[in-house]
Amino acid sequence: MSGPPHVRRPATLASLAAELGVSRTTVSNAYNRPDQLSAPLREKVLEAARRLGYPGPDPVARSLRTRRAGAVGLLLTEALSYAFRDPVATGFLEGLALACERAGQGLLLVPVSSEHADVAAVHQAGVDGFVVYSVSEDDPHFRAVLERPVPTVVCDQPVGVEGVDRVSVDDRQGMRALGEHLVGLGHRRIGVVCMRLGTVRHDGPAPIGRQEESTYPVQRERIGGLRDAFTAVGVDWSQVPVVERYEHSPEAGASAAAELLATHPEVTAIVCTSDVLAIGALQHAAEADIDVPGRLTVTGFDGVPEADRLGLTTVRQPVRRKGQVAGELLLDRGERNTPKQVVLPTELVIAATSGPAKRREEFFSGW
């Protein structure tokens, strides 16, 4: 009876060193500290490793020795696909990846559900620090991040957290500038379509109390900036309809615009707190044969590429730069003892979807 087939044992660091007649440190340096070897010697080690089937140092064992994972964790309280579907998240992710790439660090996406409190993914993530991407003030996953003894950078929200770096834009001032532009065009009867104001699903009208108590500071500030601009010219904000959508998509923006116009046909402008929602509002206007901007002005916030293509009046923020700054803040935190707060500029972009308000006699002529 023939015996079992011979199985070649995989090469190890020690066996590769013995094969080449060099020290284990030399083999290790070929992977971890290539500047310590001459180019010919390093290539000799790597070629022998390929020939003998040596996969390189064990990253788990290496991280145990160095107590470093070599990766940055990005906390997303959305489905993983959101990072590749939402244009603002995609731009931010690109900037963060660029910062990690330049520093020779990996990037680990840690997606969790905002509707569930299971924080195991945060506790188990093998990372050297976290970038937290725009979460609510009461998010349990963010609290779990703060329990980890690693540096943390917050993008946008929450605010006022001690001991962490933060990168953001002045959302209130950006939206105030947009509101002043609309005021200058004669708009007084406006409606607002906003992103979610809380972690519990809600789709529909959002009264003032809900606006002010939102656990998402970015939405609070954007609505607040708009409120500042319009109350300054005598508009009673309690009479301004605000429609909220839990999902962030063009479809959500279209349905919110339809709801808003069905209940308040007198509005002359729909102000959306994101470009994605505004793109949906424009889609609804086209389907309903509503002239933009002749009969209805539509505006957004963010400055995504599709907004540029559509000629959307918006507030542009540097989302790619925001991601890059977040990564740089995290990766150089070891050199600083105090946290940094970086506020990047916004730009009002006046384009084709904003125009003068309709004359008063046209307000109730229907759509």
Disulfide bonds with the S-S distance in Angstrom:
none
